[in-house]
Amino acid sequence: MSLKKLLATLLTAVMLLSLAACGGGKDQADSGAASSGNEPPAQTDTSGGGDGGESGGKIRVGFSSAAFSDEWCHNLALAFESLTESEYPEIEVVTLDGNIDAEKQINTIESLLQQEMDYIAVQPLPGVEPALQAVVDAGIPLICVDTVPTSDTLVWTQVGVDEAEFGRLQAEKLAEVLPENGTVCIAMNQLGMNSQINRTRGFEEKIAEIRPDVTIIDKQPADSKTDKAMNLMEDWLQRFGADGINGVVCQSAMTVQGIVESLRAHDLTGKIYVAAQDFTQPSGTEWLENDETYVDVFYDYFALARGTYDVIMAHEKDGAEMPEQVMINPSVWTKENASEFGK
């Protein structure tokens, strides 16, 4: 083992003991399992050996997803896997499921540290900052994909997007169709997430700028859960009535699904404009073509995975410094161009 690896291993052990002392994780026997109930660990290991040791010269990358239960997040994890087969044979990847739970994601990060990854990429949930610090202290490059942590001391490479741009783009499209003095509700992501804070801010600021007559009458977290989004829409319909809501802004794929299903049950699709995100397929295209959503703002999970791998390969081959940011631009999809998606 190289001196760098030895030092990283020793630092990792110290930080894991520190995290355990703070009550940050479960027993080490459970640290690789990001699952719920009696299900098997939601883990994919494409490294072949899976023993956490040297791997025939390949670059070992670990990725901790926010939640496999969210379709877009799961597709992001699958993109990390498939690209190692099709475009980046020098890399092998281990993907783990944070299961939209900070403690479980901390367990996945601890597991990746124990497996001595060369790089660790995380789609971080609020509250996992101590585990991210352990990665940095172990001398392992940290890459935050899609979302970013809240910290003034952590150092990481961000591969993502200007989250506020999602909200701005949704506002621009809804502004075209909302009636005078229109009303909007926002179904947000989990409170405290970078996406929730900035997508909400982006929408609020842009709609106030271009349509000051529009009122945001409520905003509540749906936590990227279909059932919670359905219940939220039902509550809004009871409180404001079908005629009292002109638009609904969503911040994740599973939220869109819940909102659409609720509106469909009340025969309100096309009558209340839905601004969607994540454009999962084939449902995303079908919703747009059936007027069940009005706009969908999407950024490509394959672009995120490629951005991550390109940074790693440049660092490995050319000795390039790890950059602060790699930004991916979102795209806007409507009924007019939905059929072109993926072509």
Buried (B, 14 or more C-beta within 10 A) or exposed (E): EEEEEEEBBEBBEEBBEBBBEEEBBBEEEBBBBBBEEEEEBBBBBBBEEEEBEEBEEBBBBBBBBBBBBBBBBBBBBBBBBBBBEEBBEBBBBBBBBBBBBBBBBBBBBBBBBBBBBBBBBBBBBBBBBBBBBBBBBBEBBBBBBBBBBEBEEBEBBBBBBBBBBBBBBBBBBBBEEBEEEBBBBBBBBBEEBBBBBBBBBBBBBBBEEBBEEBEBBBBBBBBBBBEBBBBBBBBBBEEBEEEEBBBBBBBBBBBBBBBBBBBEEEEBBEEBBBBBBBBBEEBBBEBBEEEBBBBBBBBBBBBBBBBBBBBBBBBBEEEEEBEEEBEBEBBBBBBEEBEEBEE
